[in-house]
Amino acid sequence: MFCQANGHPHDWSIRTMLRNNRAMITVAGVADAVGAALLKVIVPGREAEVRDVTLAELDEAPIGQSGDLVLGAGIATPDQALAVIVRCAETASAGLVLKPPLASHPDVTSAAADRNLTLVELQRHGSWAQLVWLLRGVIDRAAAPGSSETGEAGVYDELFALADATAVIVDAPVTIEDAQYRVLAYSSRQDRTDPARVSTIVGRRVPGDVIAHFRSRGVFRKLVKGSELIFVPQGPDGTLPRLVVPIRAGGELLGSIWAVVEGPVPDERLRDLQGAASVLALHLLRLRVQADVARRVSADRLRAALQAPGPMGREELGLPQGPWRVVALGAHVGTGDLVHNLALWESITRRHGWRQPLIANVGDVLFAVLVDAGQSPGSWLWMERLIHDIAAHDPGLCAASGGVAVDLPDLPRSRAEAAELLALHGSARRRGSVLRFEDAWAEVVVHRMVTAVPQVDLLVGGPLPDLVAHDRKHGTDYVATVAAWLEQQGDPKKAARQLHVHPNTLRHRMRRLAEVVHIDLESPRTRLALQIQLAALRPGS
């Protein structure tokens, strides 16, 4: 029943090329694959791998992620182009595509050359919609997993072939999506669709406004509960009608087929579509199993690299260019076990744009490996914002970053620092949802010292043991008073504020405790020794 669709001639040449060559593809390689009839390199920049395609937004937000090929579909002036070039350079984009005359404007080409950014021109007659699905075909097939551990490339090839075959059945362009509405494959002829479909393929996920439209029609509720085909009439903003086919196995929703149709589809074709869904269910089950295997292999490799330096390089570990930070993730994200929390963190980070989260557990602690520079998903600043946003709804959530790891052998040290810092979370002086080793190194140093020596060996003399005994016997607060005085460097007002008492009360306590023990607070060495002993009494501080 399934046959190869007659697609665009460019599409067929791209498919053939990528079946024979799955190596890294650069911007120049993409332009060659699409053809000079559509794309021409104007400014050759650095030879960066193209990992994805994204649309440029005319705002101040970062554009995409490192390795994205940015499409300037909405750029109309040289000033807008210059602003986008700056943002592309900040996120290490692979290249920028513009239409003439902007692509050849002297200021634009000069700015791209200065930043070593590859600038490509989309010919006047080319449509952005046509380019999007052509680029998706090139990039998706080039990036389709094909490791010896999983052998996934064949499954992805088959999904694209099945998408084409399904498009022939329904005589309409289709996408195949998983249960989270992420695009897994799509057919040819996507240039015959609407802006919603273009945005879905570009982002590999149904846009929020489109989801709202389909939710208002009850599409997702019907998908979850039933197995019937769903016809969605034309929507606002030019959204064309959709035919949605659930893909199920054993009652479980694995995904769905979305066809952009012109109107109701004949019953005979609907029966064929249900047959196609049954075949696709087997492929999605196989893909899920292989994805689980690949995820475990990746996590095992990352876990080994976090524990000790190993023979694997950055590419084998799936790491972007460093330097990196290892971040320990608080375990109270959910109420489940470690496996549940790992799945939850992967879901959270993917939902916020990190396409391939580098998260693994070492022991009972979850760790993420982040890029130290930049603000794109997968970077430290991005994670810091994400943690703060989530912590606003879950105050118990926290994360702790180890120091910067410049090279792969530095990862175990950064992990150890992150784990140690996470264990110190909740101290009186270091509260907050995000901790960074550089900001809390003093606490870490003191903690290492007091945990390396038994408490009984640190409380060997001086006034503190006697003050502890006096507090226990008489119910006084002399130990807390000395601690506040030391922490506030002898400032009675600040120390009193820390203890929630009047400054005169603090002064009275200091005079009274001096009658109980001899304490020389003028001596720097005495103050240091007292602070060490106090830290030993409060190992969590």
C-alpha positions as CSV (number, residue, x, y, z in Angstrom):
1,M,0.0,0.0,0.0
2,F,2.9,2.4,0.7
3,C,4.7,3.9,-2.2
4,Q,7.2,6.7,-2.7
5,A,5.6,10.0,-3.2
6,N,6.5,12.1,-6.2
7,G,7.9,15.1,-4.4
8,H,9.8,18.1,-5.5
9,P,13.0,17.3,-7.6
10,H,15.2,19.1,-5.1
11,D,13.7,16.9,-2.3
12,W,14.5,13.7,-4.1
13,S,18.2,14.7,-4.7
14,I,18.5,15.7,-1.1
15,R,17.1,12.4,0.2
16,T,19.4,10.4,-2.1
17,M,22.5,12.4,-1.0
18,L,21.7,12.1,2.7
19,R,21.1,8.4,2.5
20,N,24.7,8.0,1.2
21,N,26.3,10.6,3.5
22,R,25.3,11.2,7.1
23,A,28.4,13.3,8.0
24,M,28.2,16.8,9.6
25,I,26.6,19.3,7.3
26,T,27.6,23.0,7.1
27,V,25.8,26.0,5.8
28,A,27.7,25.7,2.5
29,G,26.7,22.0,2.4
30,V,23.0,23.0,3.0
31,A,23.2,25.6,0.2
32,D,24.7,23.0,-2.2
33,A,22.1,20.4,-1.3
34,V,19.2,22.8,-1.8
35,G,20.7,24.1,-5.0
36,A,21.9,27.4,-6.5
37,A,18.4,28.0,-7.9
38,L,17.3,28.9,-4.4
39,L,20.4,29.6,-2.2
40,K,23.7,31.3,-2.7
41,V,26.4,31.9,-0.2
42,I,27.2,35.6,-0.1
43,V,29.7,35.8,2.8
44,P,31.5,32.5,3.7
45,G,32.0,32.4,7.5
46,R,33.2,29.7,9.9
47,E,32.4,26.1,9.0
48,A,29.9,25.4,11.7
49,E,27.6,22.4,11.8
50,V,24.0,23.2,11.1
51,R,21.9,21.5,13.7
52,D,18.5,23.2,13.3
53,V,16.7,26.0,11.6
54,T,14.9,28.9,13.3
55,L,13.1,32.1,12.4
56,A,14.5,35.5,13.4
57,E,12.2,37.5,15.7
58,L,12.4,41.3,15.6
59,D,12.9,41.7,19.4
60,E,15.9,41.7,21.8
61,A,15.6,38.0,22.8
62,P,18.4,35.6,21.9
63,I,18.0,33.9,18.5
64,G,17.8,30.1,18.7
65,Q,20.7,28.1,19.8
66,S,24.3,27.4,18.8
67,G,24.4,25.8,15.4
68,D,21.0,27.1,14.2
69,L,20.6,28.4,10.6
70,V,18.5,31.6,11.1
71,L,15.9,32.6,8.5
72,G,15.3,36.3,8.2
73,A,11.8,36.0,6.9
74,G,10.6,39.2,8.6
75,I,13.6,41.4,8.1
76,A,12.9,44.4,5.9
77,T,15.6,47.0,6.6
78,P,19.4,47.0,6.8
79,D,19.2,48.1,10.5
80,Q,17.0,45.1,11.3
81,A,19.5,42.9,9.5
82,L,22.4,44.3,11.4
83,A,20.6,43.8,14.8
84,V,19.9,40.2,13.9
85,I,23.5,39.6,12.8
86,V,24.7,40.8,16.3
87,R,22.3,38.4,18.0
88,C,23.3,35.5,15.7
89,A,26.9,36.1,16.7
90,E,26.0,36.1,20.4
91,T,24.3,32.7,20.1
92,A,26.9,31.2,17.7
93,S,24.4,30.7,15.0
94,A,25.7,28.7,12.0
95,G,24.5,31.3,9.5
96,L,21.8,33.7,8.4
97,V,19.5,33.6,5.3
98,L,18.2,36.9,3.8
99,K,16.5,37.9,0.6
100,P,17.9,40.5,-1.8
101,P,18.7,43.3,-1.7
102,L,19.5,42.9,2.0
103,A,21.7,39.9,1.5
104,S,24.1,42.0,-0.6
105,H,23.8,45.3,1.2
106,P,27.4,46.5,1.9
107,D,26.7,47.2,5.6
108,V,25.1,43.8,6.1
109,T,27.9,41.8,4.3
110,S,30.5,43.8,6.2
111,A,28.9,43.0,9.6
112,A,28.6,39.3,8.8
113,A,32.2,39.1,7.7
114,D,33.4,40.9,10.8
115,R,31.6,38.3,12.9
116,N,32.7,35.4,10.8
117,L,29.0,34.6,10.2
118,T,28.0,32.8,7.0
119,L,25.4,34.9,5.0
120,V,23.2,33.2,2.5
121,E,20.9,34.8,-0.1
122,L,17.4,33.3,-0.8
123,Q,16.7,34.1,-4.5
124,R,13.9,36.5,-5.2
125,H,11.5,33.9,-6.6
126,G,12.0,31.5,-3.6
127,S,9.4,31.4,-0.9
128,W,10.2,31.1,2.7
129,A,7.6,28.3,3.1
130,Q,9.3,26.2,0.4
131,L,12.7,26.9,1.9
132,V,11.6,25.8,5.3
133,W,10.6,22.3,4.3
134,L,13.6,21.9,2.0
135,L,15.9,22.8,4.9
136,R,14.1,20.6,7.3
137,G,14.6,17.7,4.9
138,V,18.3,18.4,4.6
139,I,19.0,19.0,8.3
140,D,16.7,16.3,9.8
141,R,18.0,13.6,7.6
142,A,21.6,14.7,8.1
143,A,21.1,14.7,11.9
144,A,19.0,11.5,12.0
145,P,20.7,9.2,14.7
146,G,22.7,6.4,13.1
147,S,24.9,5.2,15.9
148,S,26.0,1.6,16.1
149,E,24.3,1.4,19.5
150,T,20.8,2.2,18.3
151,G,20.6,1.9,14.5
152,E,17.9,4.6,14.5
153,A,18.6,6.1,11.1
154,G,16.6,3.4,9.3
155,V,13.6,4.1,11.5
156,Y,13.7,7.8,10.7
157,D,14.1,7.2,7.0
158,E,11.1,4.9,7.1
159,L,9.1,7.5,9.0
160,F,9.8,10.1,6.3
161,A,8.9,7.5,3.6
162,L,5.7,6.6,5.4
163,A,4.9,10.3,5.7
164,D,5.2,10.6,1.9
165,A,3.1,7.5,1.4
166,T,0.4,8.8,3.7
167,A,0.4,12.1,1.8
168,V,-0.3,10.2,-1.4
169,I,-3.2,8.4,0.3
170,V,-4.9,11.6,1.5
171,D,-3.6,13.7,-1.4
172,A,-2.4,16.3,1.1
173,P,0.8,17.2,3.0
174,V,1.2,15.5,6.4
175,T,3.2,15.5,9.5
176,I,3.8,12.6,11.9
177,E,4.0,13.8,15.5
178,D,4.6,12.0,18.8
179,A,2.4,12.0,21.9
180,Q,3.9,15.4,23.0
181,Y,3.0,16.9,19.5
182,R,6.7,17.1,18.4
183,V,7.2,16.6,14.7
184,L,9.0,13.3,13.9
185,A,8.6,13.4,10.1
186,Y,6.8,15.2,7.4
187,S,6.0,14.7,3.7
188,S,6.8,16.6,0.7
189,R,4.6,19.5,-0.7
190,Q,4.7,21.4,2.6
191,D,4.7,24.6,0.5
192,R,1.0,24.0,-0.1
193,T,0.2,24.5,3.6
194,D,-0.5,27.4,5.9
195,P,1.7,29.5,8.3
196,A,0.8,27.3,11.2
197,R,2.2,24.2,9.5
198,V,5.4,26.1,8.6
199,S,5.9,27.2,12.2
200,T,5.3,23.6,13.3
201,I,8.0,22.3,11.1
202,V,10.4,25.1,11.9
203,G,10.0,24.6,15.6
204,R,9.4,20.9,15.5
205,R,6.5,21.5,17.8
206,V,3.0,22.9,17.3
207,P,3.0,26.6,18.2
208,G,1.1,27.8,21.3
209,D,-1.6,29.8,19.4
210,V,-2.2,26.9,17.1
211,I,-2.5,24.5,20.1
212,A,-5.0,26.9,21.6
213,H,-7.1,26.8,18.4
214,F,-7.1,23.0,18.3
215,R,-7.8,22.7,22.0
216,S,-10.8,25.0,21.7
217,R,-12.1,22.5,19.1
218,G,-11.6,19.6,21.6
219,V,-9.0,17.9,19.3
220,F,-6.5,16.9,22.0
221,R,-9.3,15.6,24.3
222,K,-10.6,13.4,21.5
223,L,-7.0,12.2,20.7
224,V,-6.4,11.1,24.2
225,K,-9.7,9.4,24.8
226,G,-10.6,7.9,21.4
227,S,-9.3,6.3,18.2
228,E,-11.7,8.0,15.7
229,L,-10.4,10.2,13.0
230,I,-10.9,13.9,13.7
231,F,-11.8,16.6,11.1
232,V,-11.0,20.2,12.2
233,P,-12.6,22.9,10.0
234,Q,-10.7,26.0,8.8
235,G,-9.6,28.2,11.7
236,P,-8.7,31.9,12.2
237,D,-5.7,33.6,10.6
238,G,-5.8,31.4,7.5
239,T,-5.3,28.0,9.3
240,L,-6.5,25.4,6.8
241,P,-8.7,22.4,7.7
242,R,-6.9,19.4,9.4
243,L,-7.6,15.7,9.4
244,V,-6.1,14.2,12.5
245,V,-5.5,10.5,12.8
246,P,-4.6,9.0,16.2
247,I,-1.7,6.5,16.3
248,R,-2.4,3.9,19.0
249,A,-1.0,0.6,20.2
250,G,-2.7,-1.4,22.9
251,G,-4.9,1.5,23.8
252,E,-1.9,3.8,24.3
253,L,-1.6,7.0,22.3
254,L,1.8,7.0,20.6
255,G,1.4,9.9,18.3
256,S,-0.8,11.3,15.5
257,I,-1.0,12.1,11.8
258,W,-1.9,15.6,10.8
259,A,-3.0,16.2,7.2
260,V,-3.7,19.7,5.8
261,V,-6.7,19.0,3.7
262,E,-9.0,21.1,1.6
263,G,-12.2,19.6,3.0
264,P,-13.8,16.3,4.1
265,V,-11.9,13.1,3.0
266,P,-13.7,10.2,1.2
267,D,-14.4,7.1,3.4
268,E,-12.2,4.9,1.3
269,R,-9.2,7.1,1.9
270,L,-10.1,7.3,5.6
271,R,-9.9,3.5,5.8
272,D,-6.5,3.5,4.1
273,L,-5.4,6.2,6.6
274,Q,-6.3,4.0,9.5
275,G,-4.2,1.2,8.0
276,A,-1.3,3.6,7.7
277,A,-1.7,4.5,11.4
278,S,-1.5,0.8,12.3
279,V,1.8,0.5,10.4
280,L,3.1,3.8,12.0
281,A,2.3,2.5,15.5
282,L,4.8,-0.3,15.0
283,H,7.5,2.2,13.9
284,L,6.8,4.5,16.8
285,L,7.1,1.7,19.3
286,R,10.4,0.7,17.7
287,L,11.6,4.3,17.8
288,R,10.7,4.7,21.4
289,V,12.6,1.5,22.4
290,Q,15.6,2.7,20.4
291,A,15.4,6.2,21.9
292,D,15.3,4.6,25.4
293,V,18.5,2.6,24.6
294,A,20.2,5.7,23.1
295,R,19.2,7.8,26.2
296,R,20.7,5.1,28.5
297,V,23.9,4.9,26.5
298,S,24.3,8.7,26.5
299,A,23.6,8.9,30.3
300,D,26.1,6.1,31.0
301,R,28.8,7.9,29.0
302,L,28.1,11.3,30.7
303,R,28.0,9.6,34.1
304,A,31.4,8.1,33.5
305,A,32.8,11.4,32.4
306,L,31.5,13.1,35.5
307,Q,33.1,10.5,37.8
308,A,36.6,10.3,36.3
309,P,38.5,11.4,33.1
310,G,38.0,8.9,30.4
311,P,39.0,8.2,26.8
312,M,35.9,9.6,25.1
313,G,36.1,13.0,23.4
314,R,33.6,15.8,23.5
315,E,31.7,14.7,20.4
316,E,31.3,11.2,21.7
317,L,29.8,12.6,24.9
318,G,27.5,14.8,22.9
319,L,28.9,18.0,24.6
320,P,28.9,21.4,22.8
321,Q,32.0,23.5,22.8
322,G,33.2,24.3,26.4
323,P,33.9,25.6,28.9
324,W,31.2,24.0,30.9
325,R,29.7,24.0,34.4
326,V,28.3,20.9,36.2
327,V,25.1,21.8,38.1
328,A,23.6,19.6,40.8
329,L,19.8,19.7,40.6
330,G,17.8,19.6,43.8
331,A,15.9,16.3,44.3
332,H,12.7,17.9,45.5
333,V,11.3,18.8,42.0
334,G,8.8,16.0,42.4
335,T,7.8,13.5,45.0
336,G,9.0,10.4,43.1
337,D,12.2,8.5,43.0
338,L,15.4,9.3,41.1
339,V,14.1,7.9,37.8
340,H,11.0,10.0,38.1
341,N,12.9,13.2,38.9
342,L,15.3,12.5,36.0
343,A,12.4,12.2,33.6
344,L,10.8,15.3,35.1
345,W,14.0,17.4,34.7
346,E,14.4,16.2,31.1
347,S,10.8,17.2,30.4
348,I,11.2,20.6,32.0
349,T,14.4,21.5,30.2
350,R,13.1,20.3,26.8
351,R,9.9,22.3,27.2
352,H,12.0,25.4,27.8
353,G,14.1,24.8,24.6
354,W,17.0,22.5,25.5
355,R,16.7,20.0,22.7
356,Q,19.1,17.4,24.1
357,P,19.5,17.8,27.8
358,L,22.8,16.6,29.2
359,I,21.5,15.2,32.5
360,A,22.7,12.1,34.4
361,N,22.7,10.9,38.0
362,V,25.8,10.0,40.0
363,G,24.6,8.2,43.0
364,D,21.4,9.8,44.2
365,V,22.1,13.2,42.8
366,L,21.2,14.5,39.4
367,F,23.7,16.6,37.4
368,A,23.4,18.7,34.3
369,V,26.3,19.8,32.2
370,L,25.8,23.3,30.9
371,V,27.8,25.7,28.7
372,D,29.3,28.4,30.8
373,A,29.0,31.2,28.2
374,G,25.9,32.6,26.4
375,Q,22.2,32.7,27.2
376,S,20.7,30.1,24.9
377,P,19.1,26.9,26.2
378,G,21.7,24.6,27.7
379,S,23.8,27.5,29.1
380,W,24.3,28.4,32.8
381,L,22.5,31.8,32.5
382,W,19.5,30.1,30.9
383,M,19.4,27.4,33.6
384,E,19.7,30.1,36.3
385,R,16.6,31.9,34.9
386,L,14.8,28.6,34.5
387,I,15.4,27.6,38.1
388,H,14.3,31.0,39.4
389,D,11.1,30.8,37.4
390,I,10.3,27.3,38.7
391,A,11.3,28.1,42.2
392,A,8.7,30.8,42.3
393,H,6.1,28.0,42.4
394,D,8.2,25.4,44.3
395,P,10.3,27.2,47.0
396,G,12.0,23.9,47.9
397,L,13.7,23.7,44.5
398,C,17.4,24.5,44.3
399,A,20.4,24.0,42.1
400,A,24.2,24.3,42.8
401,S,26.9,25.0,40.2
402,G,30.4,23.8,40.5
403,G,33.3,25.8,39.2
404,V,34.1,26.3,35.5
405,A,35.4,23.2,33.7
406,V,37.7,24.3,30.9
407,D,38.6,20.8,29.7
408,L,36.9,17.4,30.0
409,P,39.2,16.2,32.8
410,D,37.8,19.2,34.9
411,L,34.3,17.8,34.8
412,P,34.7,15.5,37.9
413,R,36.1,18.3,39.9
414,S,33.2,20.6,38.9
415,R,30.7,17.8,39.7
416,A,32.2,17.3,43.2
417,E,32.0,21.0,43.9
418,A,28.4,21.1,42.8
419,A,27.4,18.1,44.9
420,E,29.2,19.6,48.0
421,L,27.5,23.0,47.5
422,L,24.1,21.4,47.1
423,A,24.7,19.5,50.4
424,L,25.3,22.9,52.0
425,H,22.1,24.4,50.7
426,G,19.9,25.9,53.4
427,S,22.7,27.3,55.6
428,A,22.0,30.5,57.5
429,R,24.2,32.6,55.2
430,R,23.6,31.0,51.9
431,R,19.9,30.7,51.0
432,G,18.4,30.9,47.6
433,S,17.3,28.7,44.7
434,V,20.6,29.0,42.8
435,L,24.1,28.7,44.3
436,R,27.4,29.1,42.5
437,F,30.7,27.8,43.7
438,E,32.5,31.1,43.1
439,D,30.0,32.8,45.4
440,A,30.1,30.3,48.2
441,W,33.7,29.1,48.2
442,A,34.4,30.3,51.7
443,E,31.6,28.1,53.1
444,V,32.9,25.2,51.2
445,V,36.4,25.7,52.5
446,V,35.2,25.9,56.1
447,H,32.9,22.9,55.6
448,R,35.8,20.8,54.2
449,M,37.9,21.7,57.2
450,V,35.4,20.9,59.9
451,T,34.3,17.7,58.3
452,A,37.9,16.5,57.9
453,V,38.6,16.7,61.7
454,P,36.3,15.1,64.3
455,Q,34.3,17.6,66.2
456,V,35.7,16.4,69.5
457,D,39.2,17.3,68.3
458,L,38.2,20.8,67.3
459,L,36.4,21.6,70.6
460,V,39.5,20.9,72.6
461,G,39.8,24.1,74.5
462,G,39.1,27.9,74.7
463,P,35.9,29.5,75.9
464,L,33.4,27.9,73.6
465,P,33.0,24.5,75.3
466,D,32.3,26.2,78.6
467,L,29.8,28.6,77.0
468,V,28.0,25.5,75.4
469,A,27.8,23.9,78.9
470,H,26.5,27.1,80.4
471,D,23.8,27.6,77.8
472,R,22.6,24.0,78.4
473,K,22.6,24.3,82.2
474,H,21.1,27.8,82.5
475,G,19.2,28.3,79.3
476,T,21.3,31.3,78.2
477,D,22.1,32.2,74.6
478,Y,25.8,33.0,74.9
479,V,27.0,30.8,72.0
480,A,24.5,32.4,69.6
481,T,25.6,35.8,70.9
482,V,29.3,35.2,70.3
483,A,28.5,33.8,66.8
484,A,26.4,36.9,65.8
485,W,29.1,39.2,67.2
486,L,31.8,37.4,65.1
487,E,29.7,37.2,61.9
488,Q,28.9,41.0,62.1
489,Q,32.5,41.9,62.9
490,G,31.7,43.3,66.3
491,D,29.0,45.7,65.2
492,P,26.4,45.6,68.0
493,K,23.5,47.0,66.0
494,K,23.9,44.4,63.2
495,A,24.6,41.6,65.7
496,A,21.5,42.6,67.7
497,R,19.4,42.7,64.5
498,Q,20.6,39.1,63.6
499,L,19.5,37.9,67.0
500,H,16.2,40.0,67.0
501,V,17.1,41.7,70.2
502,H,17.9,45.3,71.2
503,P,21.5,46.4,71.0
504,N,21.6,47.1,74.7
505,T,20.5,43.5,75.3
506,L,23.4,42.3,73.2
507,R,25.9,44.5,75.1
508,H,24.5,43.2,78.4
509,R,24.9,39.5,77.2
510,M,28.5,40.2,76.1
511,R,29.4,41.6,79.5
512,R,27.7,38.7,81.3
513,L,29.4,36.0,79.2
514,A,32.8,37.7,79.9
515,E,32.1,37.0,83.5
516,V,31.6,33.3,82.8
517,V,34.7,32.8,80.6
518,H,37.8,34.6,79.6
519,I,37.5,35.5,75.9
520,D,39.9,37.7,74.0
521,L,37.9,39.0,71.0
522,E,40.6,41.5,70.1
523,S,42.9,38.6,68.9
524,P,42.4,37.8,65.2
525,R,43.6,34.2,65.8
526,T,41.2,33.8,68.6
527,R,38.3,35.0,66.4
528,L,39.4,32.6,63.7
529,A,39.5,29.6,66.1
530,L,36.1,30.5,67.5
531,Q,34.6,30.6,64.1
532,I,36.0,27.2,63.2
533,Q,34.6,25.8,66.5
534,L,31.2,27.3,65.8
535,A,31.2,25.9,62.3
536,A,32.0,22.5,63.8
537,L,29.0,22.9,66.1
538,R,26.8,23.7,63.1
539,P,28.1,21.4,60.3
540,G,25.3,22.4,57.9
541,S,26.3,26.0,58.0
